[in-house]
Amino acid sequence: MTLRNHLPLLPVLHVLLTNLLASTDFVAAVPSRFAAMPAVRACCQSVQLPFESPVFTMSLMWHRRFRRDALHRWIRDLAAEEIVRLASGGAGFQPG
């Protein structure tokens, strides 16, 4: 197995988002694949949006000081590949 198979991007995201939702009165609009993750369903309620959601552009952002950092570039490249794969209909990362 490669390190890529164990990259915990979505688990980190769901922990951050679910903690934010638990500590505020915020709501979040997320992709249905994300809302369907068992770890997210265990602590959050989800409903389908009552309207057609618009197509949006996804962007990666980082501080300038990491522009040439090799490890940072590696993780950005992995994230970009995953975004392209998901956008083309590939299955998302499912935490163990």
C-alpha positions, 0 to 999 in steps of 0.5 A: 500500500502507498502512503496515498491510500492512508492520506487522512484529508477527509477525516480531518475535514469532517472532524473540523466541520463537525466540531464547528457545527457542534459548537455553533448554530451554523449549518453547512452545505456539503457534497452528498458524498461527504454527508453520507460518510458514517463518521459525519452521519453519526454526529450530524443530521443532513437533509437535501437542499430544497433547491438545485445547488449551483456548480462551483469552483473549488480552489486550494489556498496556502500561504506564500511561504509554502510556495516552494516547500517540497512537502507542501507541494506534494500534498497540494498535488495529491489534493488536486488529483483527488479533486479531479478524480472526484469531479470525474465521478470516482469514489471518494475516500472512505475512512477505515 
